[in-house]
Amino acid sequence: MMARKEYVAGKAAGKQEGYTSTHFTPETAVIDLLKLIPFESGDVALDPSAGVNKVWFNNFPCQKEYCEIEEGTNFFEYAGKCDWIVGNPPFTDFVKYLMHSPSIANKGFAYLIGHSRINQVTPRRLSILESQGFYLSKLHVLTIKKWFGRYYFLVFSRSKNEGIGYYTENYSDEPLRRRTPHALDGRDSAPSQAESSPEVLSPLQAVSSPALPQVM
């Protein structure tokens, strides 16, 4: 599709609110990003939202198909199978495209997204995709200044990248503790009785001993 179809970015991040425009993915970026996909002879690639310029579709190095709702082909009604799904989905529907892709792709899928959408790649969604056999195996950062600056190309495949991981636990629910040496080494953070109680001297200890002569 166009880098983003015409849209009103009411939910966009920062000062993008109310922004309306039509964008096309720079072809030079498409050519470089497609090098990150391990296409093989005989693969079928699908552009899920080709747009009028079909820049991703036109540069696929293998057999190819595309969907474009304005031409009567809806990605969510696509009945076939393909090896790879690659493109730049509509800005506001990224999550829908991401989570629907495992039902169509055999080998993987890759999407170019903006900085306001990277936060939607949550641990929970990564866990769901992993349960379907797809892992976030590559993340490539690039700059397109004529848009909003920083963009991310996410490649999901059957190969797990041990350098990319996630935790599904919500750490904000963890109780706060004093970061004492005891807390850090796993012991109870409360001071022991010996540490907290003042030292009590016996009557004999309280009496000062006479000073002994210093031997030079």
C-alpha angles and dihedrals in degrees: 000000000000108000082264127355117234106292144154106239098214091149097039120125127262117348096344091101111128093012114148125184147118120248135189123203109247107252092222089060092048092052092051095044094050088061087069092063115086096224115181133198110281095023120141117217125197127203101206097200109019101173123197097302098045091203095162094044093048092054100046108123094213142039108320147192135177144202124214119170093207088060093049100261114114118195091217091056095046105130100190136078130241138180099235135020111199133167149080109292124208109288098240096041101051096117092050091052092045096051094042094052098082090063090062109027123082099188108016152296136240132197136188110222138171132243092264091058102045087080089064091065091090129177089247092055092045088052092052092049090048090053086058091052101261126119132188095250102166136025118186122187121208141167127237104172095182087067118037102305116250123057135175131215110204119196119195118190143151090267118090118222108211089200092066118063145143143205120224093199116108102230093188087075092061114110115247116247133187106260096231124153087257092055092048094053094045099257124125111287093220113099116249121251090254090055097044102040118082115241113261116209123213117237089257092050090048092059111088114239117230113261115257119230112261114243112217 
